[in-house]
């Protein structure tokens, strides 16, 4: 397969051609390499790493330094996909200067090609400042996990006319601010379709139905690695968590029974050499 590096032109052309864009999260080198080989066009180093990799209760505690370590690892595994850094909580909300500085760190230190930040309203001006500083940026509307408590928890957004209108207005504002892509999370399918039709930049859905310009899932959710609650919008394409658990159990049993390591896993030394020790 003749593959080219994914850039902004590729993404805009995909939307124009009606070709769905794929996005998955990744947090380490080997996973990023596999997703890149699979042909995933965009890889998000998500702040979801807080939950699924680092063991925090939610996304809020993860730091810039932690995100940069993960971003560098992902970038080293990618040849073709676009790598996007997810700006963590309080890395862009305090001031525009902070936002530009931290977005720049994702590019300079994390080797990302773009950043994503949550929110409409006042956050649109922050996104605009990041773009004007020469940093490609993506918006995120609907359910915004970093501020979920202000939205009444993890629930579908935009189910009333007023709420849907606000999301559409913010989407238009985010496009006008210079974002090259928009993530829509947990919104009704027809609202996602309306937004995708009204703005020229690609709209990537997560829990937003089939009418967006592309789809994103958290890798650990779609692989069945996460324990506990699975959102309605997640399809588990594999149950890797069970495979890991069963493999670890089998390993333990063989070690306890002294079946592993077997002769085929063992190095030897000739008798004449050993006898001269």
Beta strands, then each sheet from edge to edge (+ up, - down):
strand 1: 21-25
strand 2: 42-45
strand 3: 82-86
strand 4: 114-116
strand 5: 137-142
strand 6: 181-185
strand 7: 202-206
strand 8: 214-217
sheet 1: 1+ 2+ 3+ 4+ 5+ 6+ 7+ 8+ 1+
end
